[in-house]
Amino acid sequence: MIDWYAFLVVLVVTLFASAVVVSAYALGIRLLTLSGRTPIVTPAEFTDAIAVITPAEAAAAAKRAAKAAKKSPLTDGQKRLALVGAWVCFAISAGAVLYGIYLIVPALHGGA
């Protein structure tokens, strides 16, 4: 017999937790960009890649990011605050993921 109330509770908590993780990470990326530290991913070549970024395209992206960072209307203090906020958001996101793993792993080994 299925406990539908427990199923509904798990569904709601899962949706809420995933929204928290995604929102915290997205806000962290936004604050990181506001602080002038735009994340640049270096190009990688994969044998089955659909599109490969050339080193020239990566250099152009880095140049655009540096130009955008110089245009920022924020003061140095505001940039530092945005950086701290970004890391707090990343910590919240990572903490939620680690807590979820903590809740799942004991159940796999016959624990609570």
RAMOJO-V487096 format. One record per pair of residues at least 6 apart in sequence whose C-alpha atoms are under 8 Angstrom apart, sorted by the first residue. I is the first residue (numbers start at 1). J is the second residue. D is the distance in Angstrom with one decimal. If there is no record, write none. Layout:
i = [I;I]
j = [J;J]
d = [D;D]
//
This chain:
i = [17;20;20;21;21;21;21;21;22;24;24;24;24;25;25;25;27;27;28;28;28;28;28;28;29;30;31;31;31;31;32;32;32;32;32;33;34;34;34;34;34;35;35;35;35;35;35;35;36;36;36;36;36;36;37;38;38;40;40;42;43;43;43;43;43;44;44;45;45;46;106]
j = [96;93;96;92;93;94;96;97;93;89;90;92;93;89;90;93;86;89;85;86;87;88;89;90;86;86;82;83;85;86;38;39;82;83;86;39;69;72;79;82;83;69;78;79;80;81;82;83;66;68;69;70;72;79;69;65;69;61;62;58;52;53;54;55;58;52;53;52;53;52;112]
d = [7.3;7.2;8.0;7.5;4.6;7.7;6.6;7.3;7.4;5.0;6.6;6.6;5.6;6.1;5.7;5.9;7.1;6.7;7.0;4.0;6.6;7.6;5.0;5.8;6.7;7.6;5.1;6.3;6.6;5.1;6.4;7.8;6.6;5.5;5.4;7.3;7.8;7.5;6.7;6.5;7.9;7.9;7.6;4.2;6.5;7.8;5.3;5.4;7.9;7.8;4.6;7.8;7.4;7.0;7.4;6.2;7.8;7.7;6.7;6.7;7.2;5.5;6.8;6.9;6.7;7.1;7.4;6.1;8.0;7.7;6.4]
//
